[in-house]
Amino acid sequence: MVRLDFRFEEIDAIINARSLAIVGASGKPLKFGSLFTASQLTFGFSGPVYLVNPSEKEIMGHPCYPDLASLPEVPELVYIAIPAYRSLDILRECARLGVKGVVLLAAGFREMGDKGAQLEMEAVSIARNGGFRIIGPNCFGIYNPRNRLTLLPGHDFSGVPGEVAFISQSGGFSAQVARMAGDLGINFSAVVSYGNGADLNEIELLRYFTLDPSTKVISGYLEGTSDGRSLFEALKAAASRKDVVFWKVGKSESSRRAAASHTGSLAGSTSLWEGLFRQCGVIEVSGVDELCDVLLALKHLGRRPGRRIFISGGGGGLGAYAGDLAEAEGLEVPLLHGDAERRLRAILDYPGASVGNPLDIGTPLVHLPVFEAAMREAALNPTTDALVFDLALNFALGLAGEAGVEAVADILIKVRRETGKPVILVAYSRALRLGDMAVEELSRRVRDKLLSDGVLVYPSMPRAMRALSLVNR
């Protein structure tokens, strides 16, 4: 249940903690405490990290303490990486010492049935009486590049702070989104894996990130909630101030069963959740790929950049396919403005080219000056809100070599800069054979170059059109 005395400062003191203790730290391979300790020490927390284990004197070159009371100071945040049944005594010690926050990593609470639910209730009661907050149980905790706090598998996450927050009932998806989005140049203000949400849950975290000045986009993975009315109010307040993107699971009977056994959440009906998100102005997505696609579009385009899409590429079939996809997603593929059409006909005056929207340039690549002039006119066309160019990388590599493909990337960057119009490249490989690593390496290099200069890159036309549609809703 959500606490009625929500205070920004008490959550901020946890997410931006200045000192950390890991209870259950270990140097033994494959133990949970060992994996998390190694991850955190490698990532390099900005403040002191105290390792607690009465059976160890030193772990990974760091001194180890027998208990929290023997530490040189009271840590602001305590990660508890021991089994559920042993955690209550540590929570009581946290209450006595006056810590500000605890992350309970272990499973074995509400999701395990009545006995686990009783254990969870006792844990929350200790926290309430002791004046501290709990994230979890059954979670991975916090990734915050500002103070170099990380999730369990997050030793290699980006250390660059950003403007996107991600809250997740799933620990695995919290790590996957942090890594996949980071690979796309999307940096985070924080990622919070909150698991069962016994104390701090999605509602208070939404309220926190709504007020957090470092966060411009709030995203999340949600299995269910225990307070639908409060969640509605929190989402509505958040979406009135910031972009909000949520992935809700539990739409099938099997998914609802999985949610109940995973975090003990009540999933609710599909129509109820779709209506809730629609009323609040939340962008609803499905899956990690779609979530990251939308975050990428929000970063470079913002909300409602325009529905009028200009489609271009080498081949008539791909244009017809892309047009179908665009209109099925509620986008528009308008006719060319008369002056733009005349100028494009003068530029593409050769057999194989077909001037219109979609635009067929004839082959995957043409002479670079011709390509640049055509893309500039396509972007400047008054009925173009966004320019989408389709490129089969393996064909282009065979025609123009790596230098030619990279020159195309430079031209797309130049067109975006000079026209101010959004530019999207759909880059993929057709009939990629096992061992064609040259295409994969080129794809990554070109993608990174374009993304760093504000040109969006998607691996397929359906994903590009879906992302453009969702940010325009």
N, C-alpha and C positions, 0 to 999 in steps of 0.2 A: 504494500500500500504506500502511496506517495505521502511523504511528510508535508504537512501544511506550512511548516516554518522554513520553506526553501530559502537558503542563503547562498548567494553567488560566492562569497568569500570562502566558505568552508569547502566547496567543491574545487575552487581555484587553488586552494592550498594543497589539495591532493594531486591534481593534474600537473601543477607547476611546483611540486615538492622540491625542497632544497637539500634534503637528506633522506637516505634510504637504508632500510635493513631487510635482509633476506633470511627469513627463518626457515631452516631446512636446506640451507646451502650445502652443496656436496661436491666432492671431487671425483666421485665414482661415476664412470661412464654410464649413460642411458638412464640414470635416475632423473626424475623430474627436476629436483632441486639443482642437479648438476647442469642440466641443459639450460635452465633459466639463468643460473649464475654465470655460466660461460657467455651466454648471449648478452647479458647486461654489462659484464665487465669488458667485453670486446667493444660494445657500442660506446662505452665511456660516459657514464653519468656525470653531470657537471658538478655534483656535490659529493660528500663522503658516502661510500657504500660499506655497510657493516654486514659481515657474514656471521650467521648465528647457527651453531651446531655443537651441542655438548660433547659429541664424539670426535670432533676434529680440532686440531690446533692451528692448521694452516690449510687454505684451499686456493689453488691456482696462484700461489705467491702472495696471497692476502691473509692477514691474521684472522682467526676465527674465535668468536666469543661463545661462552656457554649458554647465555640467555640475554634477553633484552635489557635486563636490569644492570648488566655488567658493561654496557656500552658507554663510551665516553660522553655521549649526549643522548637525549631522547630523539629518535628519528621522527621526521614528520610523516613518513610513509613506510609501512611495513608490508612486505610481500610474504605471505605464508604459503610455503611450498611443502607442506606435510599432509598426511592423510586427514580426511574430514574428522574422524573420531578423535584425533589428537589436537584439533585446532582450538577448541573452546578454552583450554587452559592458556594458550597464547593470547587469545582475545581478552581474557581477564587480565593478563599482564599488561596488555596494551591500554586497557582502561585505567589500571593503577598508575601507569607512567604518564598518561596524557598524550598519546600519539594522536595525530589528526586524521589519519586514514589508513585503511587496511585493504589489501587486495587478497582475496581468498582464491587461490588457483585451483584447489582440489575439487573434484567431482565427489558425489556421494551424499548430496543433500536432497532438496525437494524432488529432483528428477528421478530419485530412486524409490519414491513411495512414502508411506506414512512415517516410517522411522527417520528417513532422511529429512522429511518436512519438519519434524519435531526438532531435529538438530539445527536446521536452518533458523527456525523461530528462536531458539536459544541464542544462536549467534547474533541475530539482529537485536534481541533484548539486551545482550551484553553491550553491544555498540551504542544503543540508545542511552542506556544508563551510564556508560563510560564517556559519552560525549564525542564519539568519533564516528566516521562513516565507513561503510564497507562497499567495495566493488566486487561483484561476484555473488556467491561462489561459482565454481565451474566455469572459469574464464581464463583469458591470457593477460588481462590487465590493460596497461596504458602504453601507447607509443606517443612520445612528445619530443620532437626534434629540438624544441627550445631548451629543454633541460637534459636532453640526451637520455630520456627514459625510454625503454623499449619493451615490446612484447616478447614472448618466449622465443620465437624463431627469427627475431628481428635484428640480429647482429650486423646485417648488411643493409639496413634501411637507409634512406636518405637522411642526412643530418641538416638539410636545408628546411627551415620553417616555411609553411605556406598558409593558404587561406581556406583549406577544405577540412572539415571535421567529419569523421566517420564513427558512428556508434553501432555496435554489433552484438547481438546475442550469441553469435558464433565466433569462437576463437580462431578457428581455421580460416574463415572468410575475412576476419579482420586482418590477418597476416597477408592473405592473398591479395586483398584490395590494396593494402599499403604498398605491397611490392609491385603489383601490376600497374597501378596508377602512377607510382613513383617512376616506373620505367617510361611512362608517357610524359614525364615532366610535370606531373601534378604533385605538388607538395602539400603537406598537411599541417594544420594547426595542432591537431591531436587525433589519435585513433583510440577509442575506448572499447575493449571487449568486456562486456559486463555480465555475460552468462545468465544466471538465473535472475539477476536483478533483485535480490532479496531486500536490499536497502536502496542504494543508488540505482535507479533504473532508467529506461528510455525517456520518461517524462521529465525527471529532474535534469538529465543530461541534455535534453532538448532545450530546456529553459536556460541551462548554463551556456550552451553554445549560441543561443539567441542573443545573449548579453555579452558574450566574449568578443572584444573588439578585434581580435586577431582572425576571427572566423567570418568568411563571407558566404560560404556554401556549407550547408549541413546535409550529410548523407547518412544512410543507415541500412542495416539488415535487421529485419524484425520477424520474429516468429509469432508473437502474440503479446497481449498486455493484460494486466489485472484491473485496469481502470480506464475503460474506453472514453468516458467523458473528459477526464483530465488529459488523456492523450490527444483527443480532438482539440481541446483548448490550447495545448502546448504546440501542436503542429500548426494550427491556424495563426497563432502569435508568431511563430518562427517564420512561416511563409510570407507573412505580411512585411517582414523586414529583410529576409535573405532568401536565396534560392535553396529549396529543400528537395532532396532526391531520396526516395525510399524504395527498397526491395523487400516486399512482403511475401513470405512463403506460408504454406498451409492452405492452399486452395483445393487440394485433393484430399480424399480420405486418408490415403497413405501418408501424405505430407503432414496432415494434422496429427496422425499417430506419432510420426517422427518428432514433431515439435514437442509433443507432450513428454516423450521419453528423453528428449535432449535437454530441455531447460525447464520442463514442467509448465509450459505456456499454453494458454487457451488461444487457439488460432482464430476462431470466428469464421463467419461466412464470407465468400468471395465478394458478393454484391455489397455487403456492408463495408468492407475495407475499400473497395473501389470508390464507393460513394463518399467515404470519409476523406480519402486523398483528394478527390475531385473538389469537394466543398472547401477544403483547406488550401487548395492551390499547390499541392505537392506533386512533383513529377514522379510517377510510379514507373519503376523499371523491373525487369526480370533477368536475373543472372548477373554474374560478375562482369562479363563482357559488356553487357548493355549499360550497367552502372558506370563502368570506366569510360565507355563511349560518350555517355551523357556528360560526365564530369569534364571530359576533354572538350566537348562542344561548349559547355558553359565557360570554361577557361578562356577560350579564344573568341567565342561569339556572343556570350551572354544570353539572357532570355529574349525570346522573340526577335531573332535577327532578320526575319522575313521568310515567307514561304515560297517565293518565286525562285526556282532553281534553273540555272543554265547548265545543261549537260553536254559534255564534249568528250570525244575519244576517237580512236581509230577503228571504225567498224560500225555498220548500220545496225546490226543485231544488238550490240551492247546498248546503243542509244534507245532502241525500242524497249529493251528489258528495263533499263534504268527509268524510262518514262513510266512504265507500268508500276514499278516499285514506288516512285515518287507520288503518283496520284493515289495509289492504294494507302499511302501513309498520310494523305491529306495535304500534300505539298502541291505546288503548281508548277507546270512546265509551260510558260506562256510563249506566245509567238514573239519573234524578234521585232524590235522597233524598226521601222522602215529604213532610217539612215544607217543603223548598225548592220542591217542585212545587206545593204548596198556595199558598205565598206568591206564586210566579210567576203562577199562574192568577188570583189576585186583582189583580195589577198589570196583566197583559195581558188584561184582560177586554173584548175588542172583536173584531169580525169580522176574519178574516184572520190573526190570531195563532194559533200552534200551539205549545203548551207541551210541552216534552220536551227530550231531548238527541239530536239537534240541536234548537235552539230557533229558530222562525221568528217574528220580531217583526212580520211582515206587509208592511212596506215597508222600503226601505233605512234610513229614519230615522223616528222617532216623536217625540212631544213630549218635550223634553229631560228633564223630571222623571221621566217614565215610563221613558225609556231608562236613566237613571241608576239608578233603583230596580231595574230588571230586571237590569242588569249586576252590580250589587252582590249580588243574590241568587244569580245564576249563579256568581259567583266564590266566594261563601261556602258554596255547596252542598258538603257533606262529600265527595262523590265527584269533586270538581273539583281536579285538580292544576294545570291551566293553562286559562285562558279564551281562546278564539280568536274574534274578531269579524270577519266578512266585510263589506267596504264597497266598493261600486262608486262611485268618486268622482264620475264624471260624472253619475250619477243623483242622488247626494246633493247635489251642487252645484246642480242644477236645482231640487231640493225645498227646500233650506234655505239656499242661498247660502254664501258663504265663511265668514261668521260662524257659521252653523249647523254646518258641518263642523269648524271649529276648536273649537266648544263640545263636540262629540263627543270630540275629542282630549283636551280638559280633563277630561271625565268619565272616560275610560279611565285617565288618569293618577291621578285621584282614587280610582278603584276599586282600582288597584294599590296605592296608598299605604295605603288604609284596610283592605284585606283581607289584604295581604301575599302575595297570589297572583300568579303570573306572568300577564301580559296580553299578547296578541299581536294586532296588527291586520294583516289581509290587505287591503291597499289597492291598487286597480287601476282601470283605466278600460275600460269596455265600448264597443266600436265607436267608438274615438277617431278623430276625423277630423283630417286634416292641417290644422294651424293652430290646433288647440284647445290653445294654450299656457297658457290660464288653468288648465286641469286639471293640466297638468304642473307649473306653478309652485306651485299649491296642494298637490299631492302632495309636492313637495320640502319645502315649508314645514311641513306637518303631520308628515312623517316626521322631520325634524330635531328638531322640538319633542318628539315622543314618545320618540325615542331618547335625547335628553338627559335624560329623566326615567324611563328604565328600562322603557318599553313597547316591545317588539319590533315591527318593521314589516317585512313581506315583500310582494313584488309579486305573488305568486300563492299559491293554496292548496297546490299540489303542493310548492313550495319550503318553505313553512312546515312542512308535515307531515314532509317529508324531514329538515329540520334538527332538529325535535323528536325524531324517531325516532333519528337518529344520536347525539345527546348522551345519549340514554337507553340506548344499547346497552352 
